């Protein structure tokens, strides 16, 4: 005789009957996984820890056959975080004509053309980096209506598309994680890994 299988609680519900209970419970919450990814939880390195304890000299150093320094990588992440967060805020900023525009060089001259204090310029870059990450993390705490809000004219004007705030935040977090990995590899090349706050060393 076949035994009757006990009924499993309908946490996920029947899709034919509308939204499941678990989904409804989560719907008003921000994205916890996204917030954690912003600061490198789990398998992802902490982007702030990767840059907060290194000197301007090391940040500007390069290795043979790789075009970018740690400083340039951080400026690149700053560029795209600032760009996409501005888009989300409703600003109609022009998309860069060439990819190189998204790779600003670190400053070595001030507005008057005098040599700048590199240590101070590097602090400015890292402070901006942490501020932009905070803005990204705060947006990830938005309710579902804000996360689902549509953002128009995303990407190149040659192929504009529509996206959601949520999708744009995930793209930024994934982009940052990729480049934070590059920073970790450069630091290993320079004998400057792990960071003071610790990090995986395999």
C-alpha positions in Angstrom: 0.0 0.0 0.0 1.3 3.5 -0.8 1.7 5.7 2.2 0.4 9.2 2.0 3.2 11.8 2.1 2.7 14.5 4.7 1.8 17.8 3.2 4.8 20.2 3.0 4.2 23.7 4.3 3.6 26.0 1.4 6.5 28.3 2.0 6.8 28.9 -1.7 3.2 28.4 -2.5 1.4 27.4 -5.7 2.3 29.8 -8.5 -1.3 29.5 -9.8 -2.5 31.1 -6.6 -0.5 34.3 -6.8 2.7 35.2 -4.9 3.9 32.6 -2.4 4.0 33.6 1.3 7.8 33.5 1.5 8.1 35.8 -1.5 5.5 38.2 0.0 7.5 38.3 3.2 10.7 39.2 1.4 9.1 41.6 -1.1 9.3 44.6 1.2 13.0 44.0 2.2 16.2 45.2 0.5 18.6 42.7 -1.0 20.8 41.4 1.8 23.0 39.4 -0.5 23.7 42.4 -2.6 24.6 44.5 0.4 27.0 41.9 1.6 28.6 41.6 -1.9 29.2 45.3 -2.0 31.7 44.8 0.9 33.1 41.5 -0.2 31.5 38.9 2.0 31.9 35.2 1.4 34.1 34.3 -1.6 34.6 37.9 -2.6 37.4 40.1 -1.3 36.6 43.2 0.7 37.3 46.1 -1.7 37.9 48.6 1.1 40.4 46.3 2.9 42.2 45.9 -0.5 43.0 49.6 -0.7 42.9 51.2 2.8 46.3 50.1 4.0 48.6 50.8 1.0 50.7 53.8 0.2 50.3 56.1 -2.8 53.6 54.8 -4.1 52.4 51.2 -4.1 49.0 52.2 -5.5 50.7 53.9 -8.5 53.1 51.0 -9.2 52.6 48.8 -12.3 53.9 45.4 -13.4 55.2 44.4 -16.8 52.6 43.5 -19.5 49.7 44.9 -17.4 48.6 48.4 -18.2 46.9 49.6 -15.0 48.0 50.4 -11.5 45.9 49.8 -8.4 45.2 53.5 -8.3 43.9 53.4 -11.9 41.7 50.4 -11.1 40.1 52.2 -8.1 39.6 55.3 -10.3 37.9 53.1 -12.9 35.5 51.7 -10.3 34.8 55.2 -9.0 34.0 56.3 -12.5 31.4 53.7 -13.1 29.9 53.8 -9.7 29.5 57.5 -10.0 28.1 57.2 -13.5 25.5 54.5 -12.7 24.5 56.0 -9.4 23.9 59.4 -11.2 21.8 57.6 -13.8 19.8 56.0 -11.1 19.3 59.4 -9.5 17.8 60.7 -12.8 20.8 62.6 -14.2 21.3 62.4 -18.0 25.0 62.0 -18.1 26.6 61.3 -21.5 27.9 57.8 -22.1 31.7 57.8 -22.7 32.6 57.7 -26.4 35.6 55.4 -25.8 36.4 52.8 -23.2 39.6 54.6 -22.2 37.4 57.4 -20.8 36.4 55.1 -18.0 40.0 54.7 -17.0 41.0 58.0 -15.5 44.7 58.4 -14.7 45.6 59.3 -11.1 46.3 63.0 -10.6 50.0 64.1 -10.4 49.2 67.8 -10.9 46.8 70.1 -9.2 44.4 72.6 -10.9 47.2 75.2 -11.2 49.6 72.6 -12.8 51.8 72.2 -9.8 52.9 68.8 -8.7 50.4 67.5 -6.2 50.8 65.7 -2.9 50.4 62.1 -4.1 49.6 60.8 -0.6 46.8 63.3 -0.3 45.5 62.6 -3.8 45.4 58.8 -3.0 43.5 59.5 0.2 41.0 61.5 -1.9 40.6 58.6 -4.3 40.1 56.0 -1.5 37.7 58.3 0.4 35.6 58.7 -2.7 35.7 55.0 -3.2 34.3 54.3 0.3 31.7 57.0 -0.1 30.4 55.5 -3.4 30.3 52.0 -1.9 28.2 53.4 1.0 25.8 55.0 -1.5 25.5 51.7 -3.3 24.9 49.7 -0.1 22.2 52.2 1.0 20.4 51.8 -2.3 20.5 48.1 -1.9 18.4 48.6 1.3 15.6 50.2 -0.7 12.2 48.6 -0.7 11.0 46.5 -3.7 9.3 49.4 -5.4 12.5 51.3 -5.7 14.6 48.3 -6.6 12.1 47.5 -9.4 12.1 51.1 -10.7 13.0 51.3 -14.4 16.0 53.4 -15.5 15.9 54.4 -19.1 18.8 55.0 -21.6 21.3 52.7 -19.9 24.4 51.9 -21.8 25.7 53.2 -25.1 23.5 55.6 -27.1 24.0 53.3 -30.1 22.1 50.5 -28.3 20.2 52.1 -25.4 18.3 49.8 -23.1 16.1 49.9 -20.1 17.1 48.4 -16.8 16.0 48.3 -13.1 17.7 49.9 -10.2 18.2 46.4 -8.8 19.9 45.1 -11.9 22.2 48.1 -12.1 23.3 47.7 -8.5 24.1 44.0 -9.1 26.1 44.9 -12.2 28.1 47.5 -10.2 28.7 45.0 -7.4 29.9 42.3 -9.8 32.1 44.8 -11.7 33.7 45.9 -8.4 34.3 42.4 -7.3 36.0 41.6 -10.6 38.4 44.5 -10.2 38.9 44.0 -6.5 40.3 40.6 -7.5 42.7 42.3 -9.8 43.9 44.5 -7.0 44.4 41.4 -4.8 46.6 39.8 -7.5 48.6 43.0 -7.9 49.2 43.2 -4.2 50.4 39.6 -4.2 52.8 40.5 -7.0 54.1 43.4 -4.9 54.4 41.2 -1.8 51.7 43.2 0.0 49.0 40.6 0.5 47.1 39.9 2.7 45.7 43.3 3.8 46.0 44.4 7.5 42.4 43.2 8.0 43.3 39.8 6.7 42.4 37.9 3.5 42.6 34.5 1.9 46.1 33.6 0.8 45.7 30.5 -1.4 
